[in-house]
Amino acid sequence: MMEVLKVHLHNLYEIFFFFKIFCLYIDLVLNAQLKRYARFLATHKQALRRIEDALGSNITQTWDYDLNPVELKV
């Protein structure tokens, strides 16, 4: 009976050990993906900020019909 119990305890220990390694692996993968996503968002934010800055002064300007009577139909 004790021998069977030792075998089961050993199997449980192995299962726990592999489960712990698996959890560490998943944690590493998730952290790496999270860092990549954060880097992507930062790059995208910078690109949007540059577009916003480039258009910022032109957004409030309206078409002056007296200076240029030709209107572009899009």
C-alpha positions as CSV (number, residue, x, y, z in Angstrom):
1,M,0.0,0.0,0.0
2,M,2.8,2.4,0.9
3,E,4.6,1.6,-2.3
4,V,1.5,2.5,-4.4
5,L,1.1,5.7,-2.4
6,K,4.8,6.6,-3.1
7,V,4.2,6.0,-6.8
8,H,1.1,8.2,-6.8
9,L,2.9,11.0,-4.9
10,H,5.8,10.8,-7.3
11,N,3.4,11.1,-10.3
12,L,1.6,14.0,-8.6
13,Y,5.0,15.7,-8.1
14,E,5.9,15.2,-11.8
15,I,2.5,16.6,-12.9
16,F,2.9,19.6,-10.6
17,F,6.5,20.2,-11.8
18,F,5.4,20.1,-15.5
19,F,2.4,22.2,-14.8
20,K,4.6,24.8,-13.1
21,I,7.0,24.8,-16.0
22,F,4.0,25.2,-18.4
23,C,2.7,28.1,-16.4
24,L,6.1,29.8,-16.5
25,Y,6.2,29.3,-20.2
26,I,2.7,30.7,-20.8
27,D,3.7,33.7,-18.6
28,L,6.8,34.4,-20.7
29,V,4.8,34.1,-23.9
30,L,2.0,36.4,-22.7
31,N,4.5,39.0,-21.4
32,A,6.4,38.9,-24.7
33,Q,3.1,39.4,-26.6
34,L,2.0,42.2,-24.3
35,K,5.3,44.0,-24.9
36,R,5.0,43.7,-28.6
37,Y,1.5,45.0,-28.5
38,A,2.5,47.9,-26.3
39,R,5.3,48.7,-28.7
40,F,2.9,48.6,-31.7
41,L,0.5,50.9,-29.9
42,A,3.2,53.4,-29.1
43,T,4.4,53.4,-32.7
44,H,0.8,53.8,-33.9
45,K,0.2,56.6,-31.4
46,Q,3.3,58.5,-32.7
47,A,2.2,58.1,-36.3
48,L,-1.3,59.4,-35.5
49,R,0.3,62.3,-33.5
50,R,2.4,63.3,-36.5
51,I,-0.6,63.2,-38.8
52,E,-2.6,65.3,-36.3
53,D,0.2,67.8,-36.0
54,A,0.6,68.0,-39.8
55,L,-3.1,68.6,-40.2
56,G,-3.6,70.7,-37.1
57,S,-3.1,74.1,-38.6
58,N,-5.0,73.3,-41.8
59,I,-8.1,71.9,-40.2
60,T,-9.5,75.3,-39.3
61,Q,-8.8,76.8,-42.7
62,T,-11.8,76.9,-45.0
63,W,-12.1,77.3,-48.7
64,D,-11.8,81.0,-49.7
65,Y,-14.0,81.3,-52.8
66,D,-12.7,84.9,-53.5
67,L,-9.1,83.7,-53.7
68,N,-9.7,80.5,-55.6
69,P,-13.2,80.1,-57.2
70,V,-12.5,76.7,-58.6
71,E,-13.9,73.9,-56.3
72,L,-12.6,70.4,-56.5
73,K,-15.4,67.8,-56.5
74,V,-14.3,64.6,-54.9
